[in-house]
């Protein structure tokens, strides 16, 4: 007997489907009546028993923490990819563009997001720049943060990465926390590996969430002291496998997020993939959907429908509860994606940028190779963290040159050794370099490094891969880190450059450009490189090689 055809029955503004209610923990066959973008009425069909001939309808997915900029797409193009996977809203920290363009960049993101139906909820960046040990394009102090938080279109204080400042009672940091409390807005955390009394003091400062946990022990400790945990699965940091048991252990205190998602992976899936994996692992269905659809809405107090009468009509239709293939996505009652394809039109987007440095030569990247071991950064696949290791560049395999180039004015190039990229020839370079977005590059030789870096300088932003006369380049003209080009075309271009880095240059990393982009993020342990030198993130000070 053939399987029943699962197609939503739409009569005017009515939809018949098996409605999943995560809060009430039930599934019933229902008829939804939608009027003026809201759910006007929900009626049980018959006794409400599940009907095999109907698909399932449920609240739309919410990414509880993401930097839209890491997709290399402006919000309007991000929306065209994400809604196809059932994402109706994001809680977005715009600190990437804020480090380049300041408040002008935040306003750009909000304005571009408003051009499309998807719901973007932006926060006030708390750490611009992330530290005082690097060069950024702008600085947002506590006065500016307070002004941002007073606005209705700013919904929370974004991740407080300066946890040493919180613990030390830094005046500027505390003023930002006070401003969030004054305006009654949630405070996001960022405290990788922080445990014990220090973690308790950090939480007691009013910081509500953390998306940086990598072990159950760390997450359980923070949950026990009142924090909510965001399970992160991005393009570089992948913590789902370690943390998914939290979904059933703490269903009211867990959310799902991607943090940083490159365009090729976003084109393939989003939060829907985490829902599918969690259900496959045996997690309670209603707990999974509570984490994916309900908890972010309630925690951040955002205007996203939860499939109740009177709510905005933000919901998705899926064929079954195993594949989680999204048939339709609705936002405010409008059908915005169908059968994996967006129905959102492309929009015009202005170009803003800040890029002031001249081309470099191979000599700018020369690194003296002394006899004996030297300090190097060890890149770890699937992690934002690194380790400090001693290497012998003349004898050890898989040792490359890592460089950070100041994009905001001409300055000496910072160079060190790095291990773990597996690049045996050529170079890769990127202007997506968290969080100040200077140019970061890794190479087997100085000449190819100069060519890759200069491609970015000449185009005022982008990512590049070079091997002799061969090269791949993706221009990112908006703030040097994003493009308004068609999202699917960007995903294809990124896939080609990623494959070039792996197949031609030999990189062994699952996401070499994403890993590269975190080599200059000084607030993530243990050893990183800023445009000013090698930095020990555990001791929070510069160190010698």
N, C-alpha and C positions, 0 to 999 in steps of 0.2 A: 504494500500500500504506500503510495507516495506521501512524502512529508507535507503537512498543510502549508499553504501559502501564507506567510506572515506579512501582511501589508496593512498599514494603518487605514482605517475606514474614516475618511474625512467628509463630513456633511456640513457644508457652509463653514462655520467656525467651531465645529464639533469634531472631536477625535475619540474613537473607541479603541481601548487598549487595556492590557493588564497593567494597572498602576502599582508601582512599587513605592511604598511609604516607609522610608528607613526609620523615621522617628516612632511610628506606631508598630513597626516590625510586622507589616502585613503586605500581601499582594492580592489585589482584587480586580476583577474586570469592571471597568468604569467607562463612563462617557464624560469627557471634559468639554465644557462650553467656554469658549474664549471670546472676550469682548473688549475692544479697545486696549489690547496688549496685556490684559490680565485674565486670570482664570476666574470666570464668573460663577461657575457651578461645577461640582463633581458629583455625579450620580452613579450609584452602583447598578450594574446590569444584572437583573435577576437577583440571584442570591450572592452574586459577587465571586462565584468560583472562577478560578483561572481557566481561560479558554485557549485551547491549542491553536485556534485559527487567528488569534490576535497577537500582535507583537507586544513588547513591554515598553512602558513609558516611565521615566524616572527623572528626578531633578538633574540639571546639567552639571558637569564636572567643573570644579574650581581648582586652579593651581594656586596653592596657598603661599607660595613665595617664588618669584621668578624675576630675573633681570631680562626684560624683553630685548635689550640691546645685544645680549649674548647670542640671540638667534640670527644676528646680523641683519635683521629686518626691522623696519619701522613698525609701530603698533598696528597700523592698518593692514599691512601685509602679513604680520604675525597672525592677525585675526582670521585671515582667509585660509591659513593652514590649520590653525588650532580648532576652529569651529567644526571642521570636517571630522574631527575626532571626538566631538561632543563637549568640548570645553566652551563654557559660556562666559567665564569670568576669570580674571587673574588678580592676585594681590602682588603688585609690582613695585620693586625698589628701583628708582631711576638713577641710582648713584653712579652708574657707568657714564652716562652722558653728562651728569652733573659735574663729574671730575674734569670733563673737557670744557663744557659750556656754562656751568653754573646754573642759576635759576632759569636762564633763557632755555637751557636744554630741557629742564623739567617741564616748562610751559610748552615746549615743542612736543614732548611725548603726550601730554594731556590733550593738546589740540588735535594731534594726528589721531589719537585713539577715539576721539569724539566723532570722527568722520565716518565711523563704521558702527554696526549694531553691537559688537562685542563689548562687554563691560570690563573696563580697566580701572582698578582702584590703586592709585599711586600713593606712595608714602613720602615723607620728608627725609632725605638722606641724612644720617647722623654723623657720617665720617667722610667729609670731603675737604681735604684728601684723607685717605685711610690712615696715614701716618705723616709725621713731619720729616720723614727720612727719604722722601722722594719728591719729584717735581710733578705737579698737576697743573691743569689749565686754569682752575678756579679754586676758591675756598668758600665754604658756606659755614659761617660761624653761628654761635648760639642765637644771636639776634635774628639772623636770617631764618634759622630753623623755626624759631618761635613765630615769625611772620608766616612761614609756610603752614605751620600747624593750625594757624587761625583760619585758614581757608577751608571752605566746604569741599573743595576738590582734592584735598590732601587728607588721607584717612588714617594714618598711623605714623609713628616714628620708626623709620626703617632700621635695619639691623645695626645694633650698637657693637661694632667690631672692636672698638677700643676698650676691651674689658680690663686691661691694666689701668686705664684712666678711671674706670668705674671703681675699681678696688682701691686706687690711690686717692680717690676723692677729688679728681681733677675738676676745677671750677667750671670750665667750658662744658665738659661732659655732663656734669650734674645740672647745669642750667638747661641743657637740652632735655634731660629726663623730666625736670620740673615743668618745662613747657608742655610736654606731652600730657602730664598729669593735669595741668591747668586746663587744657582743652578737652580732657576726657578721652584721649585717644590711646590705643594700645601701643606697646613698645616691643619691637622685635629684637631678639638677641642673636648673638654670634659669638660663641665661646667654645671653640674646639678643644676637647680634652680637659676642660675645666671641671674639677671635682672637689669634694671636701668642703671645708669652710669657705674657700674662695668662691666656689659655685653658689653656695648658700647666700653669701654677701651680694653676689652679682644678681641673683634672683630677687633678693629682698630690696634691691634698688628699684624694683617695679618692672623688671624686664620679664615679659610673659612667655616668650617662645625661644626655641633654638632649633635650627635646621642643620647644625654641624655635628651631631652625634654620629659616631661610627660604630659604637658597640652597645649592646643591650645594657651593660652595667652602667655606662655613662648616662644613657637615656633614662633608665630606671631611677638613678640617683636624682636627676633633675626633675623628673615627674614627681618623686616623693616630696619634693620641696615646692611644688606648686607650678612648675613650668609645663607648658604644652610642647610636645615634640612634633616637628615636621619631618616626616620620612622623605628623604631626598633621593631622587634617582635622575641625575642629569647626564650630560654627555661625558663628563670627566668623573665627577664624584658619584659613586653608585653605592648607596647604603641600604637599599631595599632588602636585599637578602639577609643582612644582619639585623634589621629592625622590624621586619613585618610582623613578628609575634606580638608587638605592641598593639596592633590593631584590635586583637581580641582581649588583651590584658587591660588596656586603657582606652576603650572605644570613645569616650567623651573627650579625651585629651590628645588625640592624634590627628594629624592632617597629612596630606600628600602634596609634594612639590617637586619641581624639577630644578629650581635655582638657576641653572645655566643649560640651555638647550640649543645645540647647533641646528642649522636649517635642514640638513638631510635627515636627522632623527626626528625633527618636528614634522616634516612631511610624511614620515612613516607612522608616527603615533604620538600620543601625549599621555594625559592622566588615564585614559581608557586602558592603556597597556598595563599600568600598575593595578587597576581594578581587576583586570583579567588574571594577572599573576597572583594577586592576593587570593582570589576565589579558587584558583587552581591549587594553591598551597593549603587550602582547607579553611581559610578564614571565614568567619560568619558573614554571610552576604550583607546583612543589614549593618554590621559594624564597618564593613568595607565602604559602603555607600555613605555612611555617616562621616567617615574620614574624608571621602572624596567630594561630597556634595553639601553636607550640612554644617560640620564643625567650622569650616572657614567663614561661612556666612554669619554664624552666630558669634564667633570670636571677634571678627573685625566689624561686625554690625553693618554689613554692606547690603545694598538693595538688590539682592538676587533671589529669584523665586525658589521656593522649596516644594513646589507642586501641591499647594494648598489653595483653597478657595480664597480669593482676594489677592493672592500673590501675583507679581509679574509672571507672565507666561514664559518662563525660562526652563526648558526641559528638552529631553532627548528621547528618541525612539530607537530601540534596539530589537533585533530579530529574536535573540535568545539570550540566555544568561550564561553561555559558555564562550562563544566567540567574542561577544561584546562589540560586534561590528555595528557602528552607528549608522542607522538608516536616515535619520533626520535630526536636525538640531534647530530648535526654536529659541529666539531671544525676543522678549517683549511681544510674543505672539507672531513674530515674523519668521518664516522659514529661511534660515541663513545657510544651511548646508544639506545636501541630499546625496545619499549613496556614495559618500567619500569625496564629494566635490563641493567646493564653495559656491554659494550664490551671491556672495558679497562682491560688489564691483570694485575695481581698482580706483584709487583716488590720487589727486595731485598732491605732491609733497615738496615743500621748499627744501633747499640745501643750506644747512648751517655747518660751520666747521671752524677749527682753530689749529693751524699747522704751520710752524715757522722754524724749519731747520733745513740746512743745505745738504746736498748729496755727500756720501761718505766714500772713502777709498779703502782698499784692502788693508792698508797700514793702520787705519783707525781701529781695526779689530785684532791686531797682532797681540798674541799672548805669549809671554816668555815661558819656555818650557825648561824649568830648572831640573837638575838631577834630583832624583828621589821623590817621595810622595808629596802631594799637595792637596789642599782641601778642595772638594768638589760637591756640587749638589747632586743628590740621587733622586731622579724623577721616579715616581711610583705609579704604575698603570692603575687607572680607576680611582685615583685619590688626588685631592688637592694638596695634601701634605707632602713634604719631601724629607730627606734625611741628609745629614752631613757625613761624608765619607772621605777617606784618604785614597787617592789614586796616583798611579805613575803614568802620566800621559804618554810616555814613550813605549810603555810595555803593556798596559792594560787595554783590553778591547772595550769597545763601546764607550769611548770618552770623546766628547765633542766640545766645541766652543759655544758658550752662551753669551749673548750680548744684549744690553739694554741701551737704546739710543733715545736721548731726550728729544721729543718732538716739538716742544714749545719754544726752544731757542737752541742755538748751537752751543754745545758743551762736549767735553771729553766723553768718549764712549766707555761704559762700564762693561768689563769682560771677566769671565771666569770659566772654569771647566764644569761640565755637567755629564752625568752618566745615566743611562737608562733609556735614551731616545732611540738608540739603535741605528742612527743615521751614519752610513758608511761612505756617503758621497753627497755633494751638493749642500743645499741649505733650505730651511723654511723660515719665514719671517711673518710677523703679524703686528698690526696696530691695535688689535683687540688684546690688551694686556692689562688685566685687572690690577689696581682700579684706576690708575692714572692714565692708562692707555698711551704710554710711550711705546716705541717700537721694540719688540723683543724678537730675537732670532737665535736659532741654533744651527750649527753647520759643522761639516767635516773640514772645511778650509775657508780661509779669510776672503778669497776672491769671490766665491759664490755667495758668501754672506753679504758682501758689499753690493752685489748685483740685486739680491733679494730685497735688501733694505732700501736700496735706491728706487726700486719699483714702487715701493710704498710711499717714499718721499715725493716722487714725481707725480703720483696720483692723489696725494694728500689723504692717504688711508687705504687699507686693504689687507689681504693676506696673499703671500707669495710662496712659491716653491721653485727652486732653480737647480739645475744640474748642467753645468757647462752651457751649451747653446740652447738647451731645452728649458722651458719654464711654463708655469701655470700661474695665473693671477686672477684674483677676484677683487674688483674695486669696491671700496666702501666710502663713498664721498660724504656721507652725513656724519659729522663729528669724527670722521675717520674710522668709524666702527659699525656703521649701518648703511643699508641701501634701500631705496624705494622701488627697486626692480621687482618683477614678479617673483613671489615666494618660491614657486615650484622651479623656476629657472635658476634662482639662487641656490636652491637645494641641489640641483643637478650640477651646477658649477662647483659647489663646495665638495660634492662627491668626487668630482674629477681631481680636484687639487688634493683631497685627502688620499685618494688612491695613488696619486703621483708620489706623495710623501712616503707611502708604504711600499709600493711596488718598485719605484725607481730609486728612491733614496734609502730604502731599507728600514724605515722606522718600524719598531716592534710594538708601538703603543696602539691601543684600540682607538684613541682619539688624539693624535699627536698635536693638532692645533689647539684643542681645548686644554691639554696638559701644558702646552707652551704658554698659553694665555695666563696661567697662574704662577709662572716662574718668578714674577715680580710682585706678587701679592704678599706683602711683608707681615700681615696679621695672621697668616696660616703657617704653622710650624713646618720644618724646623730651620731650614736654610734657604734663603731667597736672594735674588739680585735686583736691586733698584738701579735707577739711572745714576745713583751716587756711589754704588759699591755693594760688596757682599754683606749680607745682613743676617744675623742670628735672631730668628724670630722667637726663640725661647728666652734668650737673655735681653732681647729688644735693643740690640746695639750692633754697630758695624764690626766686622771681624776681618782679619787678614786671611789671604788664601793659604 
